[in-house]
Amino acid sequence: MDPYLALLKIDSTMVLVGAVEPLKPFHGGNIIMGRKRIAGSLIGGIKETQEIVRFLWRT
């Protein structure tokens, strides 16, 4: 998680969508000092799901 958290800008959110393997521990300072958030959802919204399906059909 730490390498990905380092990519986030201040006040941004990392959203994990879908089934994810157990997360490895990460340094809490990466979240606190950058005012970052981590959120999750089992599935994305309808709009996002349609975008992914359209993208997959093009490739």
Buried (B, 14 or more C-beta within 10 A) or exposed (E): BEEEBEEBEEEEEBEBBEEEEEEEEBEEEBBEEBEBEBEEEEEBEEEEEEEEEEEEEEE
